[in-house]
């Protein structure tokens, strides 16, 4: 199966690295396009895959991944729609662009999947939501899921939840980075060297997330395990609650989902 990427920014690069590392495809089976010569050079040198123009990638791909920004997607589809194979499976990772909108842009019936990965794909720890249209077979969907699972986890979700996915995983690495930075700033204020502070903060977030995933316990239960009566942790939690941490996160996600839905 020939896999093509239209666009090869950070997200596509992370996906390609994961696919290659998993052995699901060889470099000879992958190809990508990019807008700048610098990116095309990086594709060839760092990833070892073919680099070509959009039309060539579209015409030669059995699985075509549209990895361009939402505001560019319509223009790109207009450029490639006549080149796409009738049998190809198309995957769009653009937020806010529905299956109906994508079908209208291609002006014919095609197998289309919407996917929402996130940037931890760059370190093979991504989280991806996948939503196919009715023309995608179970076997084809399984192949798409397996591809996204090569650089993290992937789940099928109904399309009505994709804006929520954007809020809770697509954009949320930025929230987590902000939290890690704030934790490190606090440690620096207490006298810890910054490099050390980032290591303590980041590893703690990584380990805490792993506990949620591997124990199956409710996050509230895990929080309570750390909060001894009258102790240091519950005092810190009290301050976070006073500052409206939960409400701020919820409101941020709601705003993110509204923005995604309007793209």
VENDAGI-V205827 format. One record per residue. N is the residue number from 1. SS is DSSP state (a for helix, b for strand, c for the rest). OMEGA is omega in whole degrees, 0 to 359 (* if undefined). NEAR is the number of other C-alpha atoms within 10 Angstrom. Layout:
n	ss	omega	near
N	SS	OMEGA	NEAR
N	SS	OMEGA	NEAR
This chain:
n	ss	omega	near
1	c	178	11
2	c	182	16
3	b	181	23
4	b	177	29
5	b	170	27
6	b	188	27
7	c	182	23
8	c	174	24
9	c	184	16
10	a	182	13
11	a	180	18
12	a	179	23
13	a	178	21
14	a	178	21
15	a	181	28
16	a	178	30
17	a	179	18
18	a	179	25
19	a	180	22
20	a	182	17
21	a	181	14
22	a	182	15
23	c	180	10
24	c	177	14
25	c	176	17
26	c	178	15
27	a	181	15
28	a	181	11
29	a	183	15
30	b	176	23
31	b	182	28
32	b	173	28
33	b	178	24
34	c	186	21
35	c	186	13
36	c	179	8
37	a	179	9
38	a	178	9
39	a	178	16
40	a	178	19
41	a	179	14
42	a	179	16
43	a	183	22
44	a	187	14
45	a	186	11
46	a	185	10
47	a	178	16
48	c	180	15
49	c	181	18
50	b	175	18
51	b	181	22
52	c	179	17
53	c	185	15
54	a	183	21
55	a	180	18
56	a	178	17
57	a	182	26
58	a	184	31
59	a	187	17
60	a	188	18
61	c	171	24
62	c	174	19
63	b	185	25
64	b	182	25
65	b	180	25
66	b	187	24
67	c	179	24
68	c	181	21
69	c	183	15
70	a	183	17
71	a	179	11
72	a	191	11
73	a	181	19
74	a	179	16
75	a	181	11
76	a	180	18
77	a	178	21
78	a	181	12
79	a	189	14
80	a	192	17
81	c	180	16
82	c	184	15
83	c	187	16
84	c	178	23
85	c	176	17
86	c	184	12
87	c	185	11
88	c	170	20
89	b	181	24
90	b	178	24
91	b	176	22
92	b	177	25
93	c	180	23
94	c	176	21
95	c	171	23
96	c	181	19
97	c	189	19
98	c	176	18
99	a	178	19
100	a	179	10
101	a	181	12
102	a	178	20
103	a	180	15
104	a	180	11
105	a	180	16
106	a	174	17
107	c	174	13
108	c	179	12
109	c	178	10
110	c	175	20
111	b	186	21
112	b	177	24
113	b	168	24
114	b	179	25
115	b	178	28
116	b	175	24
117	c	174	27
118	c	190	24
119	a	173	22
120	a	170	18
121	a	180	26
122	a	178	19
123	a	178	13
124	c	177	21
125	c	182	17
126	b	172	24
127	b	186	21
128	b	170	26
129	b	183	25
130	b	181	23
131	b	181	24
132	b	169	24
133	c	188	16
134	c	181	12
135	c	181	13
136	c	181	18
137	c	177	13
138	a	180	11
139	a	179	9
140	a	177	16
141	a	178	18
142	a	178	12
143	a	179	14
144	a	178	20
145	a	180	20
146	a	179	17
147	a	180	20
148	a	177	26
149	a	178	22
150	c	177	23
151	c	176	27
152	b	178	21
153	b	179	18
154	b	180	21
155	b	172	14
156	b	178	14
157	c	174	16
158	c	185	10
159	a	182	18
160	a	180	10
161	a	185	13
162	a	175	24
163	a	175	22
164	a	177	18
165	a	177	26
166	a	183	25
167	a	189	23
168	a	178	19
169	a	182	21
170	a	181	23
171	c	191	18
172	a	172	19
173	a	178	15
174	a	178	12
175	a	183	15
176	a	178	13
177	a	178	13
178	a	179	12
179	a	178	15
180	a	179	21
181	a	179	17
182	a	177	14
183	a	180	17
184	a	178	23
185	a	178	18
186	a	179	14
187	a	177	18
188	a	178	16
189	a	178	11
190	c	174	9
191	c	181	10
192	c	174	14
193	c	188	13
194	a	180	16
195	a	179	10
196	a	181	12
197	a	177	19
198	a	181	20
199	a	179	12
200	a	183	15
201	a	184	18
202	a	180	18
203	a	179	12
204	a	177	13
205	a	179	15
206	a	181	10
207	a	179	11
208	a	178	14
209	a	179	12
210	a	177	12
211	a	178	15
212	a	184	15
213	a	188	12
214	a	179	8
215	a	184	10
216	c	180	10
217	c	177	11
218	c	179	11
219	a	178	15
220	a	177	9
221	a	180	11
222	a	176	15
223	a	182	13
224	a	179	12
225	a	182	9
226	a	187	12
227	c	176	16
228	c	178	11
229	c	179	10
230	c	187	8
231	c	183	10
232	a	185	11
233	a	181	14
234	a	176	16
235	a	177	13
236	a	178	12
237	a	178	14
238	a	180	11
239	a	178	11
240	a	178	12
241	a	178	11
242	a	179	10
243	c	176	11
244	c	182	11
245	a	184	12
246	a	181	12
247	a	180	11
248	a	179	11
249	a	180	15
250	a	180	13
251	a	177	11
252	a	180	16
253	a	178	22
254	a	179	16
255	a	178	13
256	a	180	20
257	a	178	22
258	a	179	16
259	a	180	15
260	a	181	20
261	a	181	16
262	c	183	10
263	c	*	12
